[in-house]
Amino acid sequence: MDVSLEFKAMAKANGYKTLEDILQSRLNDLPYKPQSGYRMLKELLDILDANGLTDLIR
């Protein structure tokens, strides 16, 4: 998937290898994770929306 370098760095810093890894944790906590922030949450939500995956948000 086409994601920003910052998103890749955030994923690596938090041990995420797949979108499923990210979605298994609480999205409310994502902005407070290392190398993250509300911009990373927005990018994740945009990725899910662009790929028709918004039903995975819980």
SEVO-734679 format. One line per field, with one value per residue: residue number from 1; residue in three letters; x, y negated, z of N, C-alpha, C, CB in turn. Coordinates in Angstrom, 3 decimals, decimal comma, always signed. Glycine has a CB too. Layout:
BEGIN
nr [NUM:...]
rest [ALA:...]
n.u [X:...]
n.v [Y:...]
n.w [Z:...]
ca.u [X:...]
ca.v [Y:...]
ca.w [Z:...]
c.u [X:...]
c.v [Y:...]
c.w [Z:...]
cb.u [X:...]
cb.v [Y:...]
cb.w [Z:...]
***
This chain:
BEGIN
nr [1:2:3:4:5:6:7:8:9:10:11:12:13:14:15:16:17:18:19:20:21:22:23:24:25:26:27:28:29:30:31:32:33:34:35:36:37:38:39:40:41:42:43:44:45:46:47:48:49:50:51:52:53:54:55:56:57:58]
rest [MET:ASP:VAL:SER:LEU:GLU:PHE:LYS:ALA:MET:ALA:LYS:ALA:ASN:GLY:TYR:LYS:THR:LEU:GLU:ASP:ILE:LEU:GLN:SER:ARG:LEU:ASN:ASP:LEU:PRO:TYR:LYS:PRO:GLN:SER:GLY:TYR:ARG:MET:LEU:LYS:GLU:LEU:LEU:ASP:ILE:LEU:ASP:ALA:ASN:GLY:LEU:THR:ASP:LEU:ILE:ARG]
n.u [+0,842:+0,336:+1,856:+2,912:+6,351:+6,604:+4,468:+5,298:+7,589:+6,402:+4,902:+6,942:+8,312:+6,486:+6,209:+4,433:+3,456:+1,517:-1,646:-3,627:-2,344:-2,210:-4,920:-5,763:-5,154:-6,312:-7,684:-7,998:-5,775:-3,671:-2,658:-0,993:+1,100:+4,604:+6,351:+4,032:+0,850:-1,941:-2,016:-1,076:-3,139:-5,174:-4,110:-4,170:-6,965:-7,703:-6,421:-7,792:-10,368:-9,937:-9,491:-11,803:-12,201:-13,351:-15,173:-13,725:-13,016:-13,282]
n.v [+1,187:-2,260:-4,340:-7,003:-7,906:-8,565:-7,175:-4,557:-4,571:-4,951:-2,591:-0,673:-1,441:-0,695:+1,983:+2,939:+4,894:+5,373:+4,049:+5,260:+5,795:+3,206:+2,593:+4,349:+3,231:+0,595:-2,048:-4,565:-4,884:-5,124:-7,764:-8,343:-6,644:-5,708:-7,766:-8,564:-10,157:-12,413:-12,793:-10,403:-8,702:-9,803:-9,297:-6,487:-6,047:-7,216:-5,476:-3,091:-3,885:-4,513:-2,025:-0,644:+0,453:-0,418:+0,829:+2,359:+0,884:+0,566]
n.w [+0,000:-0,569:+1,496:+3,701:+4,430:+7,081:+8,205:+7,763:+9,396:+11,910:+12,102:+12,138:+14,474:+16,371:+16,092:+14,211:+11,505:+9,653:+8,435:+9,874:+12,295:+13,361:+13,543:+15,480:+17,867:+20,062:+18,302:+19,351:+20,907:+19,167:+18,352:+20,509:+20,561:+20,087:+17,771:+16,492:+16,084:+15,658:+12,940:+11,886:+12,621:+11,054:+8,511:+8,515:+8,672:+6,249:+4,461:+4,940:+4,137:+1,404:+0,414:+0,764:+3,297:+5,637:+7,251:+8,970:+11,103:+14,522]
ca.u [+0,000:+1,052:+1,789:+4,017:+7,532:+6,315:+3,596:+6,160:+8,433:+5,536:+4,587:+8,155:+8,594:+5,509:+6,196:+3,337:+3,895:+0,359:-2,763:-4,330:-1,647:-2,629:-6,346:-6,008:-5,038:-7,334:-7,320:-7,937:-4,433:-2,667:-1,949:-0,092:+2,159:+5,859:+6,436:+2,692:+0,132:-3,251:-1,807:-0,956:-4,499:-5,878:-3,596:-4,717:-8,385:-7,755:-6,025:-8,920:-11,445:-9,562:-9,485:-13,078:-12,015:-13,793:-15,948:-12,801:-12,843:-14,167]
ca.v [+0,000:-3,522:-5,091:-7,949:-7,430:-8,732:-6,072:-3,373:-4,699:-4,726:-1,164:+0,042:-1,789:-0,044:+3,413:+3,306:+5,389:+5,369:+3,229:+6,042:+5,548:+1,891:+2,627:+5,165:+2,376:-0,453:-3,180:-5,755:-4,963:-5,288:-9,049:-8,438:-5,653:-6,287:-8,270:-8,661:-11,405:-12,409:-12,688:-8,968:-8,163:-10,278:-8,555:-5,141:-6,100:-7,488:-4,240:-2,165:-4,413:-4,401:-0,613:-0,041:+1,270:-1,136:+1,726:+2,977:-0,020:+0,919]
ca.w [+0,000:-0,652:+2,748:+3,850:+5,145:+8,504:+8,604:+7,820:+10,589:+13,068:+12,140:+12,545:+15,872:+17,238:+15,815:+13,313:+10,198:+8,761:+8,899:+10,889:+13,557:+13,851:+13,855:+16,664:+19,047:+20,092:+17,453:+20,202:+21,477:+18,111:+18,372:+21,655:+20,397:+19,604:+16,394:+15,932:+16,309:+14,999:+11,497:+11,568:+12,714:+9,856:+7,356:+8,601:+8,308:+4,805:+3,780:+5,050:+3,310:-0,003:+0,021:+1,100:+4,489:+6,834:+8,114:+9,902:+12,238:+15,648]
c.u [+0,878:+0,837:+3,005:+5,193:+7,317:+5,448:+4,410:+7,039:+7,630:+5,232:+5,788:+8,449:+7,673:+5,367:+5,053:+3,913:+2,762:-0,687:-3,541:-3,679:-2,098:-4,074:-6,673:-5,822:-6,090:-6,868:-7,256:-6,539:-3,360:-1,955:-0,917:+1,054:+3,433:+5,805:+5,077:+2,114:-1,189:-3,126:-1,702:-2,323:-5,288:-5,409:-4,135:-6,178:-8,559:-7,408:-7,187:-10,073:-11,156:-9,622:-10,761:-13,043:-12,509:-14,631:-15,045:-12,559:-13,810:-13,970]
c.v [-1,238:-4,313:-6,004:-7,297:-7,526:-7,587:-4,782:-3,392:-4,437:-3,245:-0,358:-0,201:-1,063:+1,452:+3,878:+3,754:+5,346:+4,392:+3,954:+5,855:+4,232:+1,943:+3,487:+4,375:+1,268:-1,655:-4,479:-5,966:-5,274:-6,644:-9,178:-7,433:-6,350:-6,626:-8,354:-10,036:-11,338:-12,327:-11,222:-8,297:-8,556:-9,512:-7,118:-5,125:-6,374:-6,237:-3,249:-2,600:-4,219:-2,967:+0,119:+0,815:+0,596:-0,259:+2,449:+2,113:+0,385:-0,024]
c.w [+0,000:+0,639:+2,835:+4,574:+6,649:+9,023:+8,715:+9,062:+11,858:+13,214:+12,638:+14,024:+16,845:+16,970:+14,938:+11,979:+9,172:+9,288:+9,985:+12,259:+14,176:+14,313:+15,076:+17,954:+18,958:+19,263:+18,252:+20,773:+20,436:+18,162:+19,489:+21,610:+19,904:+18,107:+15,716:+16,227:+15,574:+13,480:+11,059:+11,651:+11,475:+8,628:+7,357:+8,169:+6,816:+3,995:+3,786:+4,148:+1,819:-0,514:+0,411:+2,349:+5,767:+7,756:+9,126:+11,150:+13,342:+16,782]
cb.u [-0,953:+0,586:+1,722:+3,552:+8,776:+5,619:+2,433:+7,033:+9,068:+4,228:+4,155:+9,359:+8,462:+4,174:+6,152:+2,352:+4,428:-0,244:-3,690:-4,346:-0,128:-2,454:-7,111:-5,090:-3,597:-7,638:-8,317:-8,951:-4,100:-3,320:-2,938:-0,868:+1,720:+7,011:+7,350:+1,778:+0,965:-4,035:-0,540:+0,044:-5,212:-5,656:-2,045:-4,578:-9,109:-6,790:-4,775:-9,396:-11,660:-8,174:-8,303:-13,549:-10,567:-14,589:-16,711:-11,489:-13,071:-13,923]
cb.v [-0,005:-4,340:-4,133:-9,203:-8,234:-10,078:-5,897:-3,284:-6,096:-5,531:-0,671:-0,395:-3,290:-0,708:+4,152:+2,117:+6,818:+6,795:+2,869:+7,534:+5,535:+0,817:+3,136:+6,368:+1,773:-0,884:-3,322:-5,644:-3,669:-5,115:-10,158:-8,246:-4,532:-5,323:-7,388:-7,554:-12,631:-13,659:-13,456:-8,268:-8,670:-11,793:-8,549:-4,596:-7,180:-8,634:-3,614:-2,071:-5,892:-4,953:+0,084:+0,773:+1,617:-2,365:+2,755:+3,255:-1,504:+2,344]
cb.w [+1,215:-1,886:+3,979:+4,611:+4,732:+8,754:+7,592:+6,566:+10,649:+12,939:+10,745:+11,683:+16,072:+17,077:+17,080:+13,114:+10,327:+8,627:+7,732:+10,504:+13,340:+12,759:+12,664:+16,663:+19,166:+21,557:+16,305:+21,340:+22,169:+16,759:+18,499:+22,920:+19,405:+19,873:+15,576:+16,493:+15,844:+15,384:+11,086:+12,532:+13,996:+9,654:+7,365:+10,024:+9,128:+4,439:+4,454:+6,509:+3,614:-0,208:+0,640:-0,033:+4,636:+6,438:+7,259:+9,204:+11,817:+16,121]
***
